């Protein structure tokens, strides 16, 4: 009987054992498969998340941010409000500080939900959510859940709870491209995460459940309901009282406009910053690709030279002055314009506008456009002459001249003045005077002066080169950029010393360590005496000459107009003792037909001069009026403006002028023009 009883239960028992072994084998195989296909646990991945870089203005204030697809601003846990930490723990993982990475109670609740509601939600701890975002996909499968649990156990063994919570806060997604609580706080409340109050903290904590569903920009009421649920969770967890939660629910939330976060301020300047860093940081990051990764993913802190108030004035002065224009064959509005301003003593770029519309074309005309400078190049001719011993009172004959069998060059309106001083020649931008002077001093010497002052685009050899008299009129093989010519004029403003222009002062990495600093190097390329006398001559361009439209600046200033043949390019480049600026107006295309753009709008050199004056007047409104400092080694003398020599008894009073002379260049002889009463 006992044998029969044993046989009776033997078969079912055997079947049960086989079933258990089969299930165990299947589970073992499943677990082995999970482990084999699981990504390796790599602490570096947790430490090196994509981080947003921050750009600061010259005052050290945040100006804008740069990021790739992930806008991430890392923040230390101790910089996050206690209420924010409690809001997340109460809602996402109430037993966070008591479990070991996986919460059996939460898993049991999740299994019950799956059985009763066919839902695959819940059960994941904060640690599991962290590893899911860092290592795994978002797919809802048992395999991914098991891998998530295994990785969570590894994370808990390596890190403290606070370290895990900090990594979680910097990893999770909040919508609108914002990763991490700091980026979320700036995106939705336009403030630092440390400034969030209880109501705002609960609101942020609620978004992460489903960023698209709870986006306050698309569904504010839904997001508000989620916030109230988070507050209720905090009450149940014992973090706050019901009264405190009720007060937080009534707090008026001020959500930042989404559009404001999308726009990039001073886009041409920011592009210039990026291109500068790509050149300078290759030794630090190994390649251009490495630099771009650092800029858009490395959490750099980039301290720039930008003056926000000057930038606003620059944009207003240029963009509001340009005519409506017309669209060219490439769909770009013409004419275009550029304005750049820099500190002549440091080279720091204070403001930059590279065109009408950055969204239409990202071509940065202030930095990248190489254009013919026209008469804006003439100061390099006159500076060379002063360095060779000429003076503002030196005289040349402004009369028709024949070169290579034809009359050239021509003066404006075909007016010729006869014996004329160099000061009048530059003030009135007389072409014959500039060419004759270039012939005396030599085009090669002019090139040498221009290069010393910072012009790098001159061609000195080959079939087409700049060692020609046409250079005196700005007829270059290639041309100059507004940035380059502004920096070169800055040498005169800086008393003869050249500094390299830069839009960046310092770059720090995400750990606040300096990785690059702009080295301010000042190189003496002109004497202070030459610089001052040339500046004084260029002051006359504004007070009496072709640049009178710039006179609205209302303070000591020097500068020069520039116009190319057919008005394809018009310029004004000028400076005060503490700011140098260049304004260019023209059409992008440099072919003959493009010149009609400026002609139809009757735009000449007075147009950029007026823009320059308006910009400088407003940009320097809060700066004290300052005059150019006169160095030693200069003398003042009265001469006859028809000979450049000391006046004789027969020199008419109207021909007597008093001017500056570099010591040793003042005349000793008497006028040889007015030698008889009939002259």
C-alpha positions in Angstrom: 0.0 0.0 0.0 2.8 2.3 0.8 4.5 1.5 -2.5 1.3 2.4 -4.4 1.1 5.6 -2.5 4.7 6.5 -3.3 4.1 5.6 -7.0 1.0 7.8 -6.9 3.0 10.9 -6.0 6.2 10.1 -7.7 5.1 11.0 -11.2 3.6 14.4 -10.3 6.6 15.1 -8.1 9.0 14.2 -10.9 7.0 16.4 -13.3 7.2 19.3 -10.8 10.9 18.8 -10.3 11.4 18.8 -14.1 9.3 21.9 -14.4 11.2 23.7 -11.6 14.5 22.7 -13.2 13.2 23.8 -16.6 12.1 27.2 -15.2 15.4 27.5 -13.3 17.3 26.7 -16.5 15.3 29.2 -18.5 15.8 31.9 -15.8 19.5 31.1 -15.7 19.7 31.4 -19.4 17.7 34.6 -19.3 20.0 36.0 -16.7 23.1 34.9 -18.5 21.7 36.5 -21.7 21.0 39.7 -19.7 24.5 39.8 -18.4 26.2 39.0 -21.7 24.3 41.7 -23.6 24.5 44.3 -20.8 26.7 47.3 -21.4 29.8 47.2 -19.1 29.6 49.4 -16.0 31.9 52.3 -16.8 32.2 55.0 -14.1 33.6 57.4 -16.7 30.2 57.5 -18.5 28.5 58.6 -15.3 31.2 61.3 -14.7 31.4 62.6 -18.3 27.9 63.6 -19.3 27.4 66.2 -22.0 27.6 69.6 -20.4 26.6 73.0 -21.6 29.2 75.7 -21.9 28.6 79.2 -20.5 29.7 82.4 -22.2 30.2 85.4 -20.0 30.4 89.1 -21.0 33.2 91.5 -20.1 31.6 92.2 -16.7 31.5 88.5 -15.8 27.8 88.1 -16.2 26.3 85.2 -18.1 25.6 86.2 -21.6 24.5 83.0 -23.3 25.1 79.3 -23.4 26.3 76.8 -26.0 25.4 73.2 -26.2 24.8 70.4 -28.7 21.6 68.4 -28.5 21.8 68.3 -24.7 21.6 71.6 -22.7 23.2 70.4 -19.5 24.5 72.6 -16.7 26.2 70.5 -14.0 25.5 71.5 -10.4 26.8 70.2 -7.0 24.2 68.7 -4.7 24.9 71.2 -2.0 23.8 73.9 -4.4 20.3 72.4 -4.9 17.5 73.3 -2.4 16.6 70.8 0.2 13.0 71.1 -0.9 14.0 70.0 -4.4 15.8 66.9 -3.1 12.8 66.1 -1.0 10.4 66.6 -3.8 12.2 64.1 -6.0 12.7 61.5 -3.3 9.0 61.8 -2.1 7.8 61.3 -5.7 10.3 59.1 -7.4 11.9 56.9 -4.6 10.6 57.3 -1.0 13.0 54.7 0.3 16.0 56.1 -1.5 18.2 56.3 1.6 17.2 52.9 2.9 17.5 50.5 -0.1 20.6 49.1 -1.8 19.9 50.2 -5.3 16.8 48.0 -5.9 13.7 48.3 -3.7 11.9 45.0 -3.2 8.8 46.8 -2.0 8.6 49.0 -5.1 9.2 45.9 -7.3 6.3 44.1 -5.6 4.0 47.0 -6.1 5.1 47.2 -9.7 4.4 43.5 -10.3 1.0 43.9 -8.7 0.3 46.8 -11.1 1.4 44.7 -14.0 -0.9 41.8 -13.0 -3.9 43.9 -12.2 -3.7 46.8 -14.6 -1.4 45.5 -17.4 0.9 48.4 -16.7 4.7 48.3 -17.0 5.3 51.3 -14.8 6.9 51.9 -11.4 9.4 50.0 -9.4 12.5 51.8 -10.5 14.6 53.5 -7.9 16.5 56.8 -8.5 19.6 54.7 -8.9 17.9 52.5 -11.5 16.7 55.6 -13.4 20.2 57.0 -13.3 21.8 53.8 -14.9 18.9 53.5 -17.4 19.6 57.1 -18.7 23.4 56.6 -18.6 23.9 53.1 -19.9 20.6 51.6 -21.3 17.8 52.3 -23.8 14.3 53.4 -22.8 12.7 50.2 -24.1 10.2 48.6 -21.7 11.3 45.0 -21.5 12.1 42.5 -18.7 15.6 42.2 -20.1 16.3 45.9 -19.7 14.7 45.8 -16.2 17.1 43.1 -15.1 20.1 44.8 -16.5 19.0 48.0 -14.9 18.9 46.3 -11.5 22.3 44.7 -11.9 23.9 48.0 -12.9 22.1 49.8 -10.0 23.7 47.4 -7.5 27.1 48.1 -9.0 26.5 51.9 -8.7 25.4 51.6 -5.1 28.5 49.6 -4.2 30.8 52.3 -5.7 29.1 55.6 -4.8 27.4 57.2 -1.7 23.7 58.1 -1.8 24.5 61.8 -2.1 26.8 61.2 -5.0 24.1 59.1 -6.8 21.5 61.8 -6.2 23.9 64.5 -7.6 24.6 62.4 -10.7 20.8 61.8 -11.1 20.1 65.5 -10.8 22.6 66.3 -13.5 21.5 63.5 -15.9 17.7 63.4 -16.1 15.8 65.1 -19.0 13.2 67.9 -18.4 12.2 68.7 -22.0 13.1 71.7 -24.2 16.6 70.3 -24.5 17.2 70.8 -20.8 19.2 68.0 -19.1 19.7 68.3 -15.3 18.0 70.4 -12.7 20.1 73.5 -13.3 19.3 73.6 -17.0 15.6 72.9 -16.2 15.6 75.8 -13.7 17.0 78.2 -16.2 14.7 77.0 -19.0 11.5 77.2 -17.1 12.1 79.9 -14.5 15.1 81.8 -15.8 17.0 81.5 -12.5 19.7 79.4 -10.9 18.5 76.2 -9.3 19.7 77.4 -5.9 17.1 80.2 -6.1 14.1 77.8 -6.5 11.4 77.9 -3.8 9.2 75.0 -2.7 6.5 75.6 -5.3 9.0 75.8 -8.1 11.0 72.8 -6.8 7.8 70.7 -6.8 7.0 71.9 -10.3 10.5 70.9 -11.6 10.2 67.5 -9.9 6.9 66.9 -11.6 8.1 67.6 -15.1 10.6 64.7 -15.3 7.8 62.1 -15.2 6.9 62.9 -18.7 8.5 66.1 -20.1 6.3 66.4 -23.2 3.0 65.7 -21.3 3.9 68.1 -18.4 5.5 70.9 -20.4 4.3 74.2 -19.0 4.6 75.8 -22.4 2.1 73.4 -24.0 0.0 72.2 -21.0 0.4 74.4 -18.0 -2.7 73.1 -16.2 -1.5 69.5 -16.6 1.9 70.5 -15.3 0.3 72.4 -12.4 -1.7 69.3 -11.4 1.4 67.3 -11.4 3.1 69.8 -9.2 0.3 69.6 -6.7 0.6 65.8 -6.7 4.3 66.2 -5.8 3.5 68.5 -2.9 1.0 65.9 -1.6 3.7 63.3 -1.8 6.0 65.5 0.2 3.2 65.8 2.9 2.8 62.0 3.0 6.6 61.6 3.3 6.6 64.0 6.3 8.8 66.5 4.6 6.3 69.4 4.8 3.0 70.1 6.5 -0.4 70.2 4.7 -0.6 73.9 5.4 2.8 74.5 3.7 1.8 72.4 0.7 -1.5 74.3 0.4 0.4 77.6 0.4 2.9 76.4 -2.2 0.0 75.3 -4.4 -1.3 78.9 -4.4 2.1 80.4 -5.3 1.9 82.2 -8.7 4.4 80.5 -11.0 6.1 82.7 -13.5 7.1 80.5 -16.5 9.8 82.0 -18.8 9.0 82.5 -22.4 10.2 79.6 -24.5 11.2 81.9 -27.4 13.7 83.8 -25.3 15.7 80.7 -24.6 15.9 79.8 -28.3 17.3 83.1 -29.6 21.1 83.6 -29.6 22.2 87.1 -28.6 25.0 88.8 -30.6 25.2 85.7 -32.9 28.0 87.1 -35.1 30.2 87.8 -32.0 29.5 84.3 -30.6 30.5 82.8 -33.9 33.8 84.8 -33.7 34.3 83.5 -30.2 33.9 79.9 -31.4 36.2 80.3 -34.4 38.8 81.9 -32.2 38.7 79.1 -29.7 38.9 76.5 -32.5 42.2 78.1 -33.5 43.6 78.6 -30.0 42.5 75.4 -28.2 43.8 72.7 -30.6 47.0 72.3 -28.5 44.8 71.7 -25.4 42.2 69.3 -27.0 44.3 67.8 -29.8 42.2 68.6 -32.8 39.4 70.9 -34.1 36.9 68.1 -33.4 38.2 67.9 -29.8 37.7 71.7 -29.4 34.2 71.6 -30.8 33.3 68.7 -28.4 34.7 70.8 -25.5 32.7 73.9 -26.6 29.4 72.1 -27.1 29.7 69.2 -24.6 32.5 70.0 -22.2 30.9 72.6 -19.9 33.5 75.3 -20.6 33.3 78.7 -18.9 34.2 81.2 -21.6 34.9 84.7 -20.4 34.6 87.1 -23.3 35.4 90.8 -24.0 31.8 91.7 -25.0 30.2 94.9 -23.6 26.5 94.1 -23.8 25.4 97.8 -23.8 27.9 98.6 -26.6 26.6 95.6 -28.5 23.0 96.8 -28.3 24.1 100.2 -29.5 26.0 98.7 -32.4 23.1 96.6 -33.5 20.7 99.5 -33.3 23.1 102.0 -35.0 23.9 99.7 -38.0 20.7 97.7 -38.5 18.2 100.5 -38.1 20.2 102.7 -40.4 20.5 100.3 -43.4 18.0 100.9 -46.1 15.3 98.3 -46.9 17.4 97.1 -49.8 16.6 94.3 -52.2 17.2 90.6 -52.5 20.1 89.3 -54.6 20.2 86.2 -56.7 21.2 84.2 -53.6 18.1 85.4 -51.6 20.3 87.6 -49.4 19.2 91.2 -48.7 21.6 93.8 -50.1 23.3 96.1 -49.3 24.9 94.5 -46.2 26.9 96.1 -43.4 29.3 95.4 -40.6 30.4 97.2 -37.5 33.2 96.2 -35.1 34.5 98.1 -32.0 37.5 97.2 -29.9 39.6 98.6 -27.1 42.8 99.8 -28.8 44.9 99.3 -25.6 43.9 95.6 -25.1 42.6 94.5 -28.4 39.4 93.3 -26.7 36.5 93.3 -29.1 33.7 95.2 -27.3 30.9 94.9 -30.0 30.5 93.2 -33.3 27.7 93.0 -36.0 28.5 90.9 -39.0 25.5 91.5 -41.2 21.8 92.3 -41.4 20.4 88.9 -40.3 22.4 86.0 -38.9 19.5 83.6 -39.5 19.5 84.5 -43.2 23.3 84.2 -43.7 25.9 83.3 -41.0 28.7 84.9 -43.1 30.4 87.2 -40.6 31.3 90.2 -42.7 33.0 92.0 -39.7 35.6 89.2 -39.6 35.5 87.1 -42.8 34.7 89.7 -45.5 37.8 90.8 -47.4 36.9 94.0 -49.1 38.7 96.8 -51.0 39.3 99.6 -48.4 39.4 102.6 -50.9 40.6 105.8 -49.2 40.4 104.2 -45.8 43.9 102.8 -46.7 45.4 106.3 -47.1 46.4 106.7 -43.4 49.0 104.0 -43.9 50.5 106.1 -46.8 50.6 109.3 -44.7 51.9 107.4 -41.6 54.8 106.1 -43.7 55.6 109.6 -44.8 55.6 111.0 -41.3 57.9 108.2 -40.2 60.3 109.2 -43.1 60.4 112.8 -41.9 57.5 114.5 -43.7 55.2 116.7 -41.8 51.5 117.7 -42.0 52.7 121.0 -43.6 54.8 119.3 -46.3 53.5 120.4 -49.7 52.8 118.5 -52.9 51.3 119.9 -56.2 47.7 118.7 -56.6 47.6 118.9 -60.4 46.6 116.5 -63.2 49.2 113.8 -63.6 49.9 111.3 -66.3 51.0 107.7 -65.5 51.6 105.1 -68.2 50.3 107.4 -70.9 47.0 108.4 -69.3 45.8 110.9 -66.8 45.6 109.2 -63.5 44.4 109.4 -60.8 41.3 111.6 -60.8 40.2 113.7 -57.9 36.6 113.9 -56.7 34.6 116.2 -59.1 37.9 116.6 -61.0 39.0 119.5 -58.7 42.7 120.2 -58.4 44.1 122.6 -55.7 47.7 123.2 -56.8 50.3 123.4 -54.0 48.6 121.7 -51.0 49.7 120.5 -47.6 49.6 116.8 -46.6 47.1 117.8 -43.9 44.6 119.1 -46.5 45.4 116.1 -48.7 44.2 113.6 -46.0 41.4 115.8 -44.8 39.9 116.1 -48.3 41.0 112.6 -49.4 42.8 114.0 -52.5 43.7 111.1 -54.7 46.5 112.9 -56.6 48.2 113.8 -53.3 48.1 110.2 -52.1 49.6 108.8 -55.3 52.3 111.4 -55.5 53.2 110.9 -51.9 53.3 107.1 -52.5 55.7 107.7 -55.4 58.0 109.7 -53.2 58.1 107.3 -50.2 57.8 104.0 -52.1 54.9 101.4 -52.2 57.2 98.8 -50.5 57.6 101.1 -47.5 53.9 101.6 -47.3 53.3 97.9 -47.3 55.9 97.5 -44.5 54.1 100.1 -42.4 50.7 98.6 -43.0 52.0 95.1 -42.1 53.6 96.4 -38.9 50.3 97.9 -37.9 48.5 94.6 -38.5 47.3 94.4 -42.1 48.1 90.8 -43.1 46.4 90.5 -46.5 48.9 92.4 -48.7 50.4 90.6 -51.7 54.0 91.4 -52.2 54.9 89.2 -55.2 53.5 87.4 -58.2 51.8 88.7 -61.4 49.2 90.6 -59.4 50.7 92.3 -56.3 50.3 95.4 -54.1 53.7 96.9 -54.8 51.9 99.5 -57.0 51.0 103.1 -56.8 47.3 102.1 -56.8 47.8 100.9 -53.3 47.8 104.6 -52.2 44.1 104.7 -53.1 43.3 101.3 -51.4 43.5 99.4 -54.7 44.6 96.1 -53.2 44.9 92.6 -54.8 42.6 91.2 -52.1 41.5 93.7 -49.5 41.0 93.9 -45.7 38.4 92.9 -43.2 36.7 95.4 -40.9 38.3 93.6 -37.9 41.8 93.9 -39.5 41.6 97.6 -40.4 40.0 98.5 -37.1 42.9 96.9 -35.2 45.4 98.6 -37.4 43.9 102.0 -36.8 44.0 101.1 -33.1 47.8 101.3 -33.2 47.4 105.1 -33.7 44.9 105.3 -30.9 47.3 103.3 -28.7 50.3 105.7 -29.2 52.0 103.4 -31.7 51.7 100.1 -30.0 50.0 97.1 -31.6 48.0 94.5 -29.7 46.2 91.5 -31.3 42.4 91.7 -31.3 40.6 89.0 -29.3 37.0 88.3 -28.3 38.0 86.0 -25.4 39.9 86.6 -22.2 39.9 83.3 -20.3 38.6 79.8 -20.8 38.0 77.5 -17.8 36.9 73.8 -17.9 34.0 72.3 -16.0 36.2 71.9 -12.9 36.9 75.7 -12.9 40.5 75.2 -14.0 42.0 77.7 -16.5 42.8 75.9 -19.8 43.6 79.0 -21.9 44.2 82.7 -21.4 44.6 85.5 -23.9 48.1 86.8 -23.7 48.2 90.5 -23.9 51.3 91.4 -25.9 52.0 95.1 -26.8 54.5 95.7 -29.6 55.8 99.1 -30.4 55.6 99.6 -34.2 55.3 103.4 -34.5 56.8 106.2 -32.5 54.3 108.0 -30.2 55.2 111.2 -32.1 54.2 109.7 -35.5 51.0 108.3 -34.0 50.0 111.6 -32.4 50.7 113.7 -35.5 48.8 111.2 -37.7 45.9 111.2 -35.3 45.8 115.0 -35.3 45.7 115.0 -39.1 42.8 112.4 -39.0 41.0 114.6 -36.4 40.7 117.2 -39.2 39.0 114.6 -41.4 36.1 114.7 -38.9 36.2 118.4 -38.0 36.8 119.8 -41.5 37.0 117.1 -44.1 35.2 114.2 -45.7 34.2 112.6 -42.4 32.2 115.5 -41.1 29.1 113.3 -40.8 31.0 111.5 -37.9 31.2 114.8 -36.0 28.0 114.0 -34.1 30.2 112.1 -31.7 30.9 115.4 -29.9 34.3 114.5 -28.4 37.9 114.3 -29.7 38.0 111.7 -32.4 40.0 110.8 -35.5 39.1 108.7 -38.5 39.0 108.3 -42.3 36.3 107.7 -44.9 36.7 105.1 -47.7 35.0 104.7 -51.0 35.8 102.2 -53.8 35.1 102.7 -57.5 31.4 102.7 -58.1 30.6 102.8 -54.4 30.8 99.0 -54.1 32.3 99.5 -50.7 32.0 102.5 -48.4 33.8 102.8 -45.1 34.4 104.8 -42.0 37.2 103.8 -39.6 37.9 105.9 -36.6 38.8 106.1 -33.0 38.8 108.0 -29.7 41.5 107.5 -27.0 39.6 104.5 -25.7 37.6 102.9 -28.5 38.3 102.1 -32.1 35.5 101.2 -34.6 35.1 100.4 -38.2 31.8 100.5 -40.2 31.6 98.9 -43.7 28.6 99.1 -46.0 28.5 97.2 -49.4 27.1 94.4 -51.4 28.3 90.8 -50.9 28.9 90.3 -54.6 31.9 92.2 -55.8 31.0 92.1 -59.5 30.1 95.1 -61.5 26.4 94.8 -61.4 26.4 94.6 -57.6 27.5 98.2 -57.4 24.0 99.4 -58.3 22.8 98.4 -54.9 24.6 101.3 -53.2 24.1 103.6 -56.1 20.3 103.2 -56.1 20.3 104.0 -52.4 22.6 107.0 -52.9 25.0 105.6 -50.3 28.5 107.2 -50.1 31.2 107.4 -47.4 29.1 109.9 -45.4 26.6 107.2 -44.7 29.0 104.9 -42.7 30.6 108.0 -41.1 27.2 109.0 -39.7 26.5 105.4 -38.4 30.0 105.5 -36.8 29.3 108.8 -35.1 26.0 107.7 -33.8 27.4 104.5 -32.4 30.4 106.1 -30.8 28.3 108.9 -29.3 26.0 106.4 -27.5 28.6 103.7 -26.8 30.8 106.3 -24.9 27.9 108.2 -23.3 29.0 107.0 -19.8 32.7 107.6 -20.4 34.4 110.9 -19.5 35.4 113.0 -22.5 39.1 112.4 -23.0 41.7 114.0 -25.3 44.6 112.3 -27.1 47.7 112.5 -25.0 50.5 114.5 -26.6 53.9 112.9 -26.2 57.2 114.9 -25.9 59.4 115.5 -28.9 56.9 117.7 -30.8 57.0 121.3 -31.6 54.5 123.8 -33.0 55.5 126.1 -35.9 53.8 128.5 -38.2 54.6 127.9 -41.9 53.3 129.0 -45.4 50.9 126.4 -46.7 52.1 126.8 -50.3 55.7 125.9 -49.5 55.7 124.2 -46.1 58.5 126.6 -45.1 58.8 129.4 -42.7 56.8 132.4 -43.8 58.5 135.2 -45.6 57.6 138.9 -45.6 55.5 138.4 -48.8 53.4 135.3 -47.7 49.7 136.3 -47.5 48.2 136.0 -44.0 45.6 133.5 -45.3 48.4 131.1 -46.3 49.9 130.9 -42.8 49.1 127.8 -40.8 50.4 126.5 -37.5 51.0 122.8 -37.2 52.8 120.0 -35.3 56.3 118.9 -36.3 58.2 116.0 -34.9 61.3 117.5 -33.4 63.9 117.9 -36.1 61.5 118.0 -39.0 60.4 121.6 -38.6 61.5 123.8 -41.5 64.5 126.2 -41.2 64.3 127.8 -44.6 62.0 130.6 -45.6 59.1 130.3 -48.2 60.4 130.0 -51.7 57.0 130.4 -53.3 56.1 133.9 -52.3 59.3 135.6 -53.5 57.8 138.6 -55.3 54.8 140.8 -54.8 53.3 139.5 -58.0 53.2 135.9 -56.9 
